[in-house]
Structures are given as C-alpha cells and as structure tokens.
Amino acid sequence: MEIKSVKIGKVKTKNNLFLAPLAGYSDAALRIICRDYGAGLAFTEMVSCKGLKYGNEKTSDILFTYPEEDIKAVQIFGNDPLIMGEIASSSYLEKFDIIDINMGCPVPKIYNNGEGSALLNDLSLASKIISEVKKSGKAVSVKFRIGLTEGNFVTKEFAKMCEDSGADMITIHGRVKTAIYSGPCNYDEIRKAKESVKIPVIGNGGIFSLKDADEMVANTGVDGVMIARGAMNNPMIFAEILKTPNAIPIKEEMLKHLKLLEDRYGEERTAIIFRKQMAFYLKGYKDSKKLKEKVFSAKRSSEIKEVILSL
Ligand SMILES: Cc1cc2nc3c(=O)[nH]c(=O)nc-3n(C[C@H](O)[C@H](O)[C@H](O)COP(=O)(O)O)c2cc1C
C-alpha cells in the first residue's frame, strides 16, 4: 500500500497506518509502543460521554495521554447528542485534536442502550450526534460497521450521512454487527462507500500483515488502514508495513511498555494490568504456556520483567 499522510479536518497525520480504539488495551502505554513502530495515529479506547458527565473516575483515567503523542485522538460513545456535544467542548477533551465517535460497537450492554452499532439503525440521531460534536471545532471522525446483519448493508448511505453531517473522516469496519470480529471483511461495501464521499476513508478489519493491508487498500481504494487485534498481538506490524529497517527489538519495547505502566501504577497494579497484554506478546514464543503461567501468577511487575529478560 502507498504510505501517505491523511488530512482529518485541520490535522495532518504523518502516515495512514492507525492503531484502532481497543477497550482495555489501547491505553497511553500501548499507543506509545505502536507510535515507536511508526503508527501515524493511535486512538484511546472508547469513553462514555455519560460516564464523563457524571464524573466517573475510571472513565477520566482513559483520557490520560503522554506529551509524545503529538496528535491526540479520543474515541467517545453515547446516544444523547446534547450530552455528547457538551463533552466534546468540555475541558475533559480539551487536549484532544481528533474526536472519533463510536457507531460500531456490537457489545450488548452498549447496543441495547442505543449506543455504538445501534446508531446504524438511526441515521437521523447519528447525524445529530455528529453535528453536535462538530460544534467543538475539533476534527471529528466516525467509526462504524457496514450494517447490523448480513445482507442489510447501510455502508454507503451511512458514509454519506457522516460527510453531510460534518465528519472529517470515517473508518469503516468491513463486518456486520452480528459477525462481531470474525469472518472476512466485505471489501465491496467499503469500496462503494469510499467512492461516494470526498472525506478520507480508512479501512478496518482483519489486517494482521503487510499483505492484508495491501489487500484492503487494493480492493477498496481506502486512504489508510486501521489495525486492532493485529497491533495488540504484534505492535511491530506498523514497522512491517512501513518496511522500516532496524525497527526497535520487541523485547526492548516490552520493557518500555512495562516501565510506562510501573511509573503510573506502581509494581503491584502493573502486574495485574500488564498480564493480558503480555499474553499477546508471548504468543509464538517457545514455552509460551509456561511463560504465561509465570506472568499470570506474578504479584509484582519485577517478576514480569524477569520473564521478558529471559526471552
Ligand atoms: C478487545 C477489543 C476491544 C475493542 N474496543 C473497541 C473500542 O473501544 N472502540 C471501537 O470502536 N472498537 C473497538 N474494538 C473493535 C476494533 O477497533 C476493530 O474495529 C475490530 O477489532 C476489527 O479490527 P481487527 O480485525 O483489526 O481486529 C475492539 C476490539 C477488540 C478485539
């Protein structure tokens, strides 16, 4: 795929390889690691506008960023245009350059609340949300799926609605809600939407290698790609796609990842927080089962550090 900058409203990214919002994973530390490997943009996990409005502390913890994050991108979710607009213009999101709106989450708790992918059903509400968030004056993007169920696609119509409502970029996850995260991506749907709007379109879904990224772009014409599980498993994927020679060895970045968390949370909490990410990092290593057991029984992050040093 061609590596190029993407213009999202007034914001220009250094390239078109993005780390997806990942609940429980795309925290500030993983975002730094992915940037070290060249990601042009990295989103926070989704944050609830109602959670922020009603002062939930865990929710505001998601908004932590490092100064090295030169372009800061947050993802929000909700279904009340006025609350979402209010949060977009509030001090909570002041430091962010880009606000992405989640219109694709399939999780029942979110969907049944009329949030995330439920908005695929209600173009008029989705449009009101985008225009209210846009009043913040920030660059606004929307991440959505191609539809709720197979065959009942809304992609092109939804893409046009996003553009007409003021979105500066859209990201299309090429699967329907009921597919959750499995099965192939529907390139045709992404391509039709891409051809019908002028704003940048990013393709998402099933990118685990350079070949997958090339295939997404060749089949859809999208302006860039967004990677979720492929980056969670292997943040080096960005360097692979960029064909960066001498990318930092993954072991060094694992240690950096651990240290970033230790500095924020201390040794004991880090041991718990870092476990699930380590399980991904250890995939493919010899004796990975044993190593994972060690990591999962660690009480302090120093024990995880020993595992990393032994790799
Ligand atoms: C653990 C996990 C957490 C996710 N959290 C979010 C989220 O907070 N916001 C969002 O828009 N999508 C979320 N997604 C969906 C991903 O961003 C992405 O759209 C999906 O995984 C497809 O991309 P992939 O095939 O590269 O994994 C999540 C996916 C996973 C597996």
The ligand as a Tripos MOL2 file, in Angstrom:
@<TRIPOS>MOLECULE
LIG
   31    33     1     0     0
SMALL
NO_CHARGES

@<TRIPOS>ATOM
      1 C1        -10.5680   -6.2500   22.8130 C.3       1 LIG1
      2 C2        -11.2140   -5.3340   21.8120 C.ar      1 LIG1
      3 C3        -11.6360   -4.0800   22.2200 C.ar      1 LIG1
      4 C4        -12.2270   -3.2000   21.2870 C.ar      1 LIG1
      5 N1        -12.5830   -1.9430   21.6940 N.ar      1 LIG1
      6 C5        -13.0810   -1.0610   20.7900 C.ar      1 LIG1
      7 C6        -13.3770    0.2820   21.1510 C.ar      1 LIG1
      8 O1        -13.1880    0.7190   22.2950 O.2       1 LIG1
      9 N2        -13.8810    1.1020   20.1800 N.ar      1 LIG1
     10 C7        -14.0790    0.6660   18.8820 C.ar      1 LIG1
     11 O2        -14.5150    1.4410   18.0340 O.2       1 LIG1
     12 N3        -13.8050   -0.5860   18.5290 N.ar      1 LIG1
     13 C8        -13.2890   -1.4480   19.4350 C.ar      1 LIG1
     14 N4        -12.9480   -2.7030   19.0230 N.ar      1 LIG1
     15 C9        -13.0510   -3.0490   17.6050 C.3       1 LIG1
     16 C10       -11.7430   -2.7590   16.8910 C.3       1 LIG1
     17 O3        -11.3780   -1.3980   16.9570 O.3       1 LIG1
     18 C11       -11.8170   -3.1840   15.4060 C.3       1 LIG1
     19 O4        -12.8320   -2.4690   14.7660 O.3       1 LIG1
     20 C12       -12.0960   -4.6730   15.2380 C.3       1 LIG1
     21 O5        -11.3400   -5.4360   16.1610 O.3       1 LIG1
     22 C13       -11.7660   -5.1220   13.8160 C.3       1 LIG1
     23 O6        -10.4220   -4.8840   13.5070 O.3       1 LIG1
     24 P1         -9.3220   -6.0700   13.5030 P.3       1 LIG1
     25 O7         -9.8740   -7.1380   12.6010 O.co2     1 LIG1
     26 O8         -8.0690   -5.3910   13.0200 O.co2     1 LIG1
     27 O9         -9.2050   -6.5700   14.9190 O.co2     1 LIG1
     28 C14       -12.3930   -3.6000   19.9410 C.ar      1 LIG1
     29 C15       -11.9790   -4.8790   19.5470 C.ar      1 LIG1
     30 C16       -11.4020   -5.7350   20.4520 C.ar      1 LIG1
     31 C17       -10.9370   -7.1020   19.9880 C.3       1 LIG1
@<TRIPOS>BOND
     1     1     2 1
     2     2     3 ar
     3     2    30 ar
     4     3     4 ar
     5     4     5 ar
     6     4    28 ar
     7     5     6 ar
     8     6     7 ar
     9     6    13 1
    10     7     8 2
    11     7     9 ar
    12     9    10 ar
    13    10    11 2
    14    10    12 ar
    15    12    13 ar
    16    13    14 ar
    17    14    15 1
    18    14    28 ar
    19    15    16 1
    20    16    17 1
    21    16    18 1
    22    18    19 1
    23    18    20 1
    24    20    21 1
    25    20    22 1
    26    22    23 1
    27    23    24 1
    28    24    25 2
    29    24    26 1
    30    24    27 1
    31    28    29 ar
    32    29    30 ar
    33    30    31 1
@<TRIPOS>SUBSTRUCTURE
     1 LIG1         1 GROUP 0 **** ****
